[in-house]
């Protein structure tokens, strides 16, 4: 989140024709804190700060809550407080959470998060599943090639796998109204979901879900265009019908913003495409 959201960010939004923005805490954020008590305290402070910033210009800003998923009960309490008392519009979770030590991680399909997801469904707010790097200890295939980490590759692979875990856990059968936001045109999922479904149909290997993964991608996920501004990548998920809206993503804060067509193929540019539309859209698969 930009500390200077009412000056620098607001001017950039005006230049880029962005009406609302949702500044939020990005990767790795609260998820990297090993101490659960510290995670709870920091999340509460960050959400209080976010609410105060939004209150200055509620016509231009909203915010997603940071959550201490290291403590599922506290995260459940905090999402309710953030939405019902602070007026935040959902949550942003930066992938898996580390708990106790650096190498102990918990994903959002963990059974201990059942009450949390029930509360999210009750509140009817979205959860943005934002990328973070996988642990070096679990990715020997990246060793010696540091460029494979972060947004060049590892972000999408890690986050796409996390989303598949949610689909395969039966989460969306228990809570069919849940909405998950994914950036970067879906973290590679739209381009491989058919093969995933095809191979799972042949060898289920313990999948605990009632529908195809394509079904969940269509009905429970919204995609944003953040950081993936290439025409073929956009046309793949939207080939059957045009998207009705385009979301200016949280990662806008790390790029220069200027008006340009969606789908530019200039790989050297760091410009973020924006729109006056207010929401992401479902895509046909």
N, C-alpha and C positions, 0 to 999 in steps of 0.2 A: 504494500500500500504506500503510495506517495505521501510523505509528511505534508507536502505543500499542495494538497489537492484543490484548494480554493484559489490558487494563483496559477501555477504552471499547468496543472492538469486541466483546469477549467478553460484556460486559454486554448490549449490544444483541442479540447472538445469542441469549442466554438469554431476553430479553424477547420475541423474535420466534420462538421455538421452532425455531431453526436449530441442527442438530447439528454439521455440518461447514461450514467456509468455506474458500475458496481465495484468500486475499489475494495480489495480484500487481501488477506495475508497469503502470500504464495510460498512456494516450495523452498525448503522443507517445512518451514513454519513450526507449529506446535508439535507436529508429528515426529520431529527429531529429538524431542526432550525425553530423556530416559526416566526422569523422576516424575511420577504421576502427579504428585502434589504440586510440583512446579508447573506442570502442564496445565492443570486446572486453574491455578492462580493467573498464569500468563494469558490463558484464553479469556478469562473473565475481564482482565484489564484491557485486552485488545478489543474485545467486543464493546466494552463501555466507551473506549476511545472512538471506535467506528461509529457508534450511535450518536455521539456528540458531533462528529464531523458531518454526518448525514443531516442532523437537525439544522445545521446552518443553511443548507440548500436542499431540502427534500424534493424540490422540483427537478434537480439535476443528479442527485446521488442516492444510491441505496448501498447496502453492503451485505456480504455473506458472513456468517459467523465462523470464527475459528473454534475448533472443538478439541478437547482433550480425550481422544479416543483410547488413550492408555488406561483410562478409567471409564468404562462404558456407562456406569450409573451417573457419574458426574457429567459426562457428555450428554446424556439424556436430559438431565436437569438444565444444562446450559443451553441446549437448542431450544427448549421450551421458554426459558427466560429470554433468550436473544430474540425470539420471534414475538412472543406475547407481551413482553415488557419493554424491550429495546426497539422493537419495530424492524429488526433485520429481516431480510427476505428469503433466507435459507441458510445453507452452510457450504463451506468450501473445505474439503479434506484433501490434504496433500499425500495421497496414496497410503501406504502402510504406516503404522505407528511403531516406534521403537519403545520397548518397555523393559526397564530393569538394567539392561546393558545394550551395547551397540548392536549385537547380533541377534537379539530376540525381537522378532517383528510380529505384528498382528494385522491381518487384513480385515476388511469390512464385512466379510462373510463369516467371521468368527461367531459361533453360537452365543457368545457373551454379549453380542451386539443386538440380540433379538428385541429387547425392550426399546433400544434406541430407534430401530427401524419402525417399530410400531408407533412410536411418538412422532417420527417424521411423517409417516403416513397420516396420522391423525391431524397434524398441523397442516398437511397438504402444501409443503414447501419443497423446492428442489435441493439436491445435494450436488455440488460441482466436484467431480472426481478429477483433481488436478494432478499432473505428473510430479514425480520425484525420481531421482536416480535410484537404481537398485544398489544394494550393498556390494562393495568390492569383493567381500568374502564369498558371495554367492554367484559371482559372474566371472569365473576364470576366463571365459571366452573373450572378455574385453581387456584382459591384462596385456599391457604393452601397446594398447591402442586406445589411449585416453579420449580420442575424438569420438569414440563410439558412445561415450556417456553423454548425458544431458539431452538437449533438444534435437541434436543431429540424428539420434537413433534410439537410445535407451529409454527416453521418456515415453515414446509411443508404445514400445514393446512392453514395458513394465505396466503402463496404465491400461493398455488393451487387455493384457492377461488378468489384471485386477477386475476389469469389467466382466470378463468371461467368468471369473470366479463367482461374481454376484449372480450372473444368469444361471449358472449351473447349480447354485445352492438352493434353488427354489424360492429365493427372496421375493421375486416378482409374482409368483403364484400366491404367496401369502399376502402380499400387498400390491395388487395389480395397479394401484393408482400412483405408485412411486415414480418420480421423475429424477433421472440422473443426467447431469450435463457432462459432455465430453468435448474437449477442445480439439483443434488441429484436424478438423473434418473426421473425427471419430477414432483417432489413435490407431489407424490402419484397419479397424474392424470392418468397415463397409466393403473393403477390397478382398477380404478373406472369409467373410461370414458364411458364404455358401459352402466353401470347402470344409469349414469347421462343422457345420451342420451335417454335411454328407458323411464325414468320417465318424462323427459321433453316432449317427444312425447305424453305422456298420459295427462300431465297437463302443458302446455306451460307457463302459468303465466307471460305473457308479454315479452317473449323472442323476441328480435329484431335482429334476425340473419337468414340468408338464408340457412345455411347448418347445418349439425350435428356438435356437438363439436368435435367428432372424426375426422371429416374432417379438422377442424382448427388445431387440434393437429398434424395431419399428414402433413399439408401443410404450416403452419405458425410458428411452434415451432421446435427448436433444443434442444436436451437434452444433458447434460453433466453427467459424472459419479461421480461428486464431492461428497465425503463423503458418498457414498452408494455402498460399495464394497462387496456385497453379491451376489453369483451366481444366485439364483432364482430371485432376484430383477432385475438383468441384463437380464436374459433370457426372462422374461415376455415381455418387449417391443421389444426384438429383435428375437422372436421365429420364425418369418416367413422368415427372411433373416438376415445375419450377418451384423453388422454395418460396414461401410466402413472406419470410422475414429473415433478417440477418442479424446476428448478435455481435456487438463489439465486445471482445472477450477481456477477461481480467488481465491477460498478458500484454494488453496494449501499453501498460505502464513501462515496459522495457524496450519499447521501440519508438522510432520517430514516426509521427502520424501525419499523413498527407492524403489528399483526395486522389484516388486512382481507381481504375476498374478492378473489380474482383476478377481474379484469374490471371493477373500479370505473371509472366514467366521469368522476370528478371531475378535470377537467383542471388545476385549480389546486393539487392536492395533490402533494407531493413524496415521498409515502410509498412504500416498496418492499414489494411483496408477497413473502412468504417461505413456505417449507414445510419440513417435516422430511424430505421426500424427499431422496435423496442424489444424484440424477443427472438430467441433462436427458434428453429423449426424442426418438426419431425421430417424425416427423409424416407422415401420409398425404397424398399429393398426387395 
